Amino acid sequence: MIDLRKILIIFIIAVLFTTLSFSVSWMINPSPKYEDYCKYYDYNKPMAIPVAPNCTKIVEPTEAEGKNCVDSHGYVEYTYDASGCATKWNCNTCQYAFDQVTKEHDYVLFLVNSIMGLIAIALGLYLPLSKNALNQWMSTGFMLGGLISLFTGTVIYFSELGRYVRPVVIFVELALVVYIAYRKIKK
């Protein structure tokens, strides 16, 4: 008969370990906030649009300035006066800066979750099973939590891995799962 206590302990250890793994990575490297890189625009506020285009001088970048802005991963952003005429422009690269910081954050999350996941898997593999039946439940919970941490960390950073690194990482993780399965079934 299925022991519900065993399933609950395994599940709770796995969930709590995965949560701990993410908490540690966010403690080491907090998630970047979009507002810290890009200013807030109130899109609910109406913008003045001239009835007749009376703009005497529209300020806009030269072709070279526009190309330079695009090359620096930005876009041209205009500032308008009360009548809706462009008075100045600037090259806004806030989204690119935010994306770069997010990539760094995801990399740290991948590393921390991978390391903690491997530690949990090792702990689960080497807990002595013969001395206590509870150790078997805890062992399985730590291995499941470690695998979930490893998998979720990989999924979050997977798109940033190089095209040659992706299959290697997935192969190593697959080999680890096969190793765990054989080792645990053997016991």
C-alpha positions as CSV (number, residue, x, y, z in Angstrom):
1,M,0.0,0.0,0.0
2,I,1.2,3.5,-0.8
3,D,2.4,5.4,2.3
4,L,1.0,9.0,1.9
5,R,3.4,10.3,4.5
6,K,6.4,9.2,2.4
7,I,5.0,10.9,-0.7
8,L,4.3,14.1,1.3
9,I,7.8,14.2,2.9
10,I,9.5,13.7,-0.5
11,F,7.3,16.3,-2.2
12,I,7.8,18.9,0.6
13,I,11.5,18.4,0.8
14,A,11.8,18.8,-3.0
15,V,9.6,22.0,-3.1
16,L,11.4,23.6,-0.1
17,F,14.8,22.8,-1.4
18,T,14.0,24.3,-4.8
19,T,12.6,27.4,-3.1
20,L,15.8,27.6,-1.0
21,S,17.9,27.3,-4.1
22,F,16.1,30.2,-5.8
23,S,16.1,32.3,-2.6
24,V,19.9,31.9,-2.2
25,S,20.4,32.9,-5.9
26,W,18.2,36.0,-5.4
27,M,20.0,36.8,-2.2
28,I,23.4,36.7,-4.0
29,N,22.1,38.6,-7.0
30,P,18.7,40.4,-6.7
31,S,16.5,40.5,-9.7
32,P,16.9,43.7,-11.7
33,K,14.0,46.1,-11.8
34,Y,12.9,47.6,-15.1
35,E,12.2,51.0,-13.4
36,D,15.9,51.2,-12.4
37,Y,16.9,51.3,-16.1
38,C,14.0,52.8,-18.0
39,K,11.9,55.7,-16.8
40,Y,8.2,55.4,-16.4
41,Y,6.0,57.1,-19.0
42,D,2.4,58.0,-18.2
43,Y,0.7,56.8,-21.3
44,N,-2.7,57.6,-19.8
45,K,-1.9,61.4,-20.0
46,P,-3.0,62.9,-23.3
47,M,-0.2,64.3,-25.5
48,A,-0.8,67.6,-27.2
49,I,-1.1,67.3,-30.9
50,P,-1.2,70.5,-33.0
51,V,-4.3,71.1,-35.1
52,A,-2.2,72.4,-37.9
53,P,1.5,71.5,-38.1
54,N,3.0,74.8,-37.0
55,C,6.3,73.4,-36.1
56,T,8.9,75.7,-37.4
57,K,11.9,73.6,-36.6
58,I,11.6,69.9,-36.0
59,V,14.6,68.6,-34.1
60,E,15.7,65.2,-35.4
61,P,18.9,63.3,-35.6
62,T,21.0,63.2,-38.7
63,E,21.2,59.9,-40.6
64,A,24.6,59.2,-39.0
65,E,23.3,59.9,-35.5
66,G,20.2,57.7,-36.1
67,K,22.5,54.9,-37.3
68,N,24.8,55.3,-34.4
69,C,21.8,55.1,-32.0
70,V,20.7,51.9,-33.6
71,D,24.2,50.5,-33.5
72,S,24.4,51.2,-29.8
73,H,21.2,49.1,-29.4
74,G,18.9,52.1,-28.8
75,Y,16.1,54.0,-30.4
76,V,15.5,57.7,-31.1
77,E,13.2,59.2,-28.5
78,Y,11.7,62.7,-28.9
79,T,10.8,65.3,-26.4
80,Y,7.8,67.4,-27.4
81,D,6.7,70.9,-26.4
82,A,3.1,71.9,-25.4
83,S,2.0,72.2,-29.0
84,G,3.3,68.7,-29.9
85,C,6.4,69.8,-31.8
86,A,9.7,67.8,-31.3
87,T,12.1,70.0,-29.4
88,K,14.9,67.6,-28.8
89,W,15.8,63.9,-29.1
90,N,18.0,61.4,-27.4
91,C,19.1,57.9,-28.0
92,N,17.4,55.6,-25.4
93,T,19.3,52.5,-24.7
94,C,17.6,51.6,-21.4
95,Q,16.0,48.4,-22.7
96,Y,19.4,47.1,-23.9
97,A,21.0,47.9,-20.5
98,F,18.1,46.2,-18.7
99,D,18.4,43.1,-21.0
100,Q,22.2,42.9,-20.3
101,V,21.7,43.0,-16.5
102,T,18.9,40.4,-16.8
103,K,21.2,38.1,-18.6
104,E,23.8,38.4,-15.9
105,H,21.2,37.8,-13.2
106,D,19.9,34.7,-15.1
107,Y,23.5,33.4,-15.4
108,V,24.1,33.7,-11.6
109,L,20.7,32.0,-11.0
110,F,21.8,29.2,-13.4
111,L,25.1,28.7,-11.6
112,V,23.7,28.9,-8.0
113,N,20.8,26.5,-8.8
114,S,23.1,24.1,-10.6
115,I,25.6,24.0,-7.7
116,M,22.9,23.7,-5.1
117,G,21.1,21.1,-7.2
118,L,24.3,19.0,-7.5
119,I,24.9,19.3,-3.8
120,A,21.3,18.1,-3.0
121,I,21.7,15.2,-5.5
122,A,25.0,14.2,-3.9
123,L,23.4,14.4,-0.4
124,G,20.5,12.3,-1.6
125,L,22.8,9.7,-3.2
126,Y,25.0,9.3,-0.2
127,L,22.6,9.4,2.7
128,P,22.9,6.0,4.5
129,L,19.7,4.2,3.7
130,S,20.1,1.1,5.8
131,K,20.1,2.8,9.2
132,N,16.7,4.6,8.9
133,A,13.7,4.3,6.6
134,L,13.2,8.1,7.0
135,N,16.6,8.6,5.3
136,Q,15.3,6.9,2.2
137,W,12.4,9.4,2.0
138,M,14.7,12.4,2.7
139,S,17.2,11.1,0.1
140,T,14.5,10.9,-2.5
141,G,13.2,14.4,-1.6
142,F,16.7,15.9,-1.8
143,M,17.4,14.2,-5.2
144,L,14.1,15.4,-6.6
145,G,14.6,18.9,-5.3
146,G,18.1,18.9,-6.7
147,L,16.9,17.8,-10.1
148,I,14.2,20.4,-10.1
149,S,16.7,23.2,-9.2
150,L,19.1,22.0,-11.8
151,F,16.4,21.8,-14.5
152,T,14.7,25.1,-13.7
153,G,18.0,27.0,-13.6
154,T,18.9,25.5,-16.9
155,V,15.6,26.4,-18.5
156,I,15.9,30.0,-17.3
157,Y,19.3,30.4,-18.9
158,F,19.0,28.0,-21.7
159,S,18.5,30.6,-24.5
160,E,21.7,32.4,-23.5
161,L,23.9,29.3,-23.6
162,G,26.0,28.9,-26.7
163,R,24.7,26.6,-29.4
164,Y,27.5,24.1,-28.7
165,V,27.1,24.4,-24.9
166,R,23.4,23.6,-24.9
167,P,23.6,20.0,-26.0
168,V,26.5,19.4,-23.6
169,V,24.6,20.8,-20.7
170,I,21.5,18.8,-21.5
171,F,23.6,15.6,-22.1
172,V,25.3,16.0,-18.7
173,E,21.9,16.5,-17.0
174,L,20.4,13.5,-18.8
175,A,23.5,11.4,-17.9
176,L,23.0,12.5,-14.2
177,V,19.4,11.4,-14.2
178,V,20.3,8.0,-15.7
179,Y,23.1,7.6,-13.2
180,I,20.7,8.4,-10.3
181,A,18.1,6.1,-11.6
182,Y,20.5,3.1,-11.9
183,R,22.1,3.8,-8.6
184,K,18.8,4.1,-6.7
185,I,17.1,1.1,-8.5
186,K,20.2,-0.9,-7.8
187,K,19.9,-0.3,-4.1
